[in-house]
C-alpha cells in the first residue's frame, strides 16, 4: 500500500480517532494543557536537538541528525550507550550506526575521530556541531529498535549519539518523512512548536517512543488529590473488541496495584503511558520506565488469550518498585557498561510475584489457573540445582551476564544459575505466606506500602539492610525479619512450602508416585538423531550416568530413539528405581551406560476441597484475604 508522507513535524494525538473533535483546541495549541508548564519552560528551544527522518524505513533505516549548539570552545566529546535503563547487561548499540558525518554552523565538514568503539570526538568547532548518521533497527523489544513501513519503535539508548558534556541540558526531538497518519506514543511532553522535550539526558534515555498508526485509549484516575491520565497506546492487528477487553483488564490491574500502595506515583506531566506493540516480527518483552512501559509480543491479544496482561501487570508494578523504590546499587545508572545490583530479587522478583498475584485479584486468573501457574514456578524453583551455589543476593549480581547478554561460549547456567526473577518471586510468595500465618496475621502488602512511604515517595535509594528493617517494622517482629533474611535472602535455604500452603487450605503434593524420570532434559533433533540440547541437571539420572550436552541418545533398554516422543514412550514403560541400559554417542564415539531412574519430581498445588478434604474456616478466610480482590467490601 502506498503511503502519503508528511514533511512536517509529527503532532501527538492522545485520544482515539473517534474522539478527535474533543482535542481540536489542544491540537491547535500544539500541546495538551497538562504539559503547558513543562513545555513553556523550554518552548522547544534547546541546545541539543535530534531530528529523525524515516524516508528509508522500508529498509529498517532512519537518518538521525543531532545539532549541538551554544557550545563552549574546545573539543566536543560524543558517545553511544552500552547500557539501557531496565537492562543490566552490556549492549553495544553503536554497532547499528554508520555513515557518521560532522559539520559546523556554516555547513562545512568537520573531522570526526573515533576514540573507542562507542566514543568519538570533534576536536575543533565554532559553537555549533551537526552530526548525522544512519541508524539500523529491526528488533522490536524493550531495549532495541525496529524501523519499518509499519512503525518506528525506538528505545533511546539504542538510538542516540550524545555528548557526556551536555547530559544536564534540555533536549528536543522532531520527526519527518513519515506516513501522514502516524502518531507518537511517549511519556515525554510536547512544546508549543511541536517538538518533544526532555529535561536532560536521563529523562530522554528513560523515554521509549512509538511512531505508528496505533489506537489510543485513556482514562482518568484520582489519587492523593490529583487526577492522572493513564493511556493505552496499542499497535496491533486485533479488533476494537480486543481493545475494549484490554482496557477493562488493565483498569482492573491498575486498581489492584493502587490498593497495595494506597496511591499512584506522582507521574511526571500527570500521566502514564502503556506503549504496546503486538505484531508479527516483534520480540516478546516488557520494559519499565518512570512514566511509561513498553510491552511487545509477536502474538495478537486474541492469539495469546490476553497473556500480555502478565507483562503489563509486572511493568506497571515497577512504577513503584524499582522506578521509585530504588536500590542504591542502581544509582546512578551507568550508560557505558553493565549495572550490577544485589537487590534484583526484590526489585524484579517480588515484582514478578505481585504481577501474577494481582492478575488473580483483578479477576484475570481464576483460582485454579493461578494455582497451576504457581505449580509451574514452584517446580522450576525447587528442582533448580542453582540454589545450592548462591543466595538471592548473589544470584541478583549475575544479571550483567544473563539479562539479554550475548556470549558465544558455552555455560552451565542450567545448573549454576537460577533467575533472580524466579528466586525473588518464590521468596516473595514464601514471605507473604509466612506473614499471613495465624500467629502473625500480617501480609507482604504492608511491607510494600512501608517501603513506598520510606523510600518510594521520598525517592531515597535503599540498602538491603533497609529492607530487613522495614520488614521488622511492618510485621512488628524483628526475630521473624532477621530469621527470614538470614535463612533465605543471605542464605540459600528452601522455605517449607508444604507447611505454608497448609495454613491456606492448600496441598503441595507429588503429581505422580509411579512415573519414572531421568531428570529434566531438553532435546533437539537433527537428521533423525535425538540430541541432548542442554547440560544435564545435577543429581538427575542422566547426570549420574555421565550424559551431557550434545550427546546423541541411541537406545534405552530395547527402545531405539530418534525423537523426543520415543524417549517419553520408553520412560513410560519403566518404573522409579529401575536400572536400564542407555546406548549413546559422545564426540563421535558410541558408548554404553546404565541409568538408575528416579521418581518424577513434578509437584502440583491443589485445594484441599479438590481432594475431598475439608479445610478449616480460618484457612479459607486466610486464602481469600490473600487471593481475593482488595477492593471488595
Secondary structure as GFF3:
##gff-version 3
##sequence-region A 1 633
A	DSSP	beta_strand	5	6	.	.	.	ID=ss1
A	DSSP	three_ten_helix	17	23	.	.	.	ID=ss2
A	DSSP	alpha_helix	24	28	.	.	.	ID=ss3
A	DSSP	three_ten_helix	33	35	.	.	.	ID=ss4
A	DSSP	alpha_helix	36	42	.	.	.	ID=ss5
A	DSSP	beta_strand	48	53	.	.	.	ID=ss6
A	DSSP	three_ten_helix	57	59	.	.	.	ID=ss7
A	DSSP	beta_strand	61	68	.	.	.	ID=ss8
A	DSSP	beta_strand	76	80	.	.	.	ID=ss9
A	DSSP	three_ten_helix	93	96	.	.	.	ID=ss10
A	DSSP	beta_strand	97	103	.	.	.	ID=ss11
A	DSSP	beta_strand	113	116	.	.	.	ID=ss12
A	DSSP	beta_strand	119	122	.	.	.	ID=ss13
A	DSSP	beta_strand	129	136	.	.	.	ID=ss14
A	DSSP	beta_strand	146	147	.	.	.	ID=ss15
A	DSSP	beta_strand	151	154	.	.	.	ID=ss16
A	DSSP	three_ten_helix	156	158	.	.	.	ID=ss17
A	DSSP	beta_strand	161	162	.	.	.	ID=ss18
A	DSSP	three_ten_helix	164	166	.	.	.	ID=ss19
A	DSSP	beta_strand	171	176	.	.	.	ID=ss20
A	DSSP	beta_strand	178	179	.	.	.	ID=ss21
A	DSSP	beta_strand	183	186	.	.	.	ID=ss22
A	DSSP	beta_strand	189	190	.	.	.	ID=ss23
A	DSSP	beta_strand	196	198	.	.	.	ID=ss24
A	DSSP	alpha_helix	201	205	.	.	.	ID=ss25
A	DSSP	beta_strand	209	212	.	.	.	ID=ss26
A	DSSP	beta_strand	215	223	.	.	.	ID=ss27
A	DSSP	beta_strand	226	236	.	.	.	ID=ss28
A	DSSP	alpha_helix	240	261	.	.	.	ID=ss29
A	DSSP	three_ten_helix	268	270	.	.	.	ID=ss30
A	DSSP	beta_strand	271	278	.	.	.	ID=ss31
A	DSSP	beta_strand	285	288	.	.	.	ID=ss32
A	DSSP	beta_strand	292	297	.	.	.	ID=ss33
A	DSSP	alpha_helix	308	317	.	.	.	ID=ss34
A	DSSP	three_ten_helix	328	330	.	.	.	ID=ss35
A	DSSP	alpha_helix	344	344	.	.	.	ID=ss36
A	DSSP	pi_helix	345	350	.	.	.	ID=ss37
A	DSSP	alpha_helix	351	361	.	.	.	ID=ss38
A	DSSP	alpha_helix	367	383	.	.	.	ID=ss39
A	DSSP	three_ten_helix	385	388	.	.	.	ID=ss40
A	DSSP	alpha_helix	392	396	.	.	.	ID=ss41
A	DSSP	alpha_helix	399	402	.	.	.	ID=ss42
A	DSSP	alpha_helix	413	416	.	.	.	ID=ss43
A	DSSP	alpha_helix	420	435	.	.	.	ID=ss44
A	DSSP	alpha_helix	444	451	.	.	.	ID=ss45
A	DSSP	pi_helix	452	456	.	.	.	ID=ss46
A	DSSP	alpha_helix	464	475	.	.	.	ID=ss47
A	DSSP	alpha_helix	478	484	.	.	.	ID=ss48
A	DSSP	pi_helix	485	489	.	.	.	ID=ss49
A	DSSP	alpha_helix	497	502	.	.	.	ID=ss50
A	DSSP	beta_strand	506	510	.	.	.	ID=ss51
A	DSSP	beta_strand	516	517	.	.	.	ID=ss52
A	DSSP	beta_strand	523	526	.	.	.	ID=ss53
A	DSSP	beta_strand	529	532	.	.	.	ID=ss54
A	DSSP	alpha_helix	541	544	.	.	.	ID=ss55
A	DSSP	beta_strand	552	556	.	.	.	ID=ss56
A	DSSP	beta_strand	559	560	.	.	.	ID=ss57
A	DSSP	alpha_helix	564	572	.	.	.	ID=ss58
A	DSSP	beta_strand	579	586	.	.	.	ID=ss59
A	DSSP	beta_strand	589	596	.	.	.	ID=ss60
A	DSSP	beta_strand	598	599	.	.	.	ID=ss61
A	DSSP	beta_strand	603	607	.	.	.	ID=ss62
A	DSSP	three_ten_helix	609	611	.	.	.	ID=ss63
A	DSSP	alpha_helix	617	627	.	.	.	ID=ss64
###
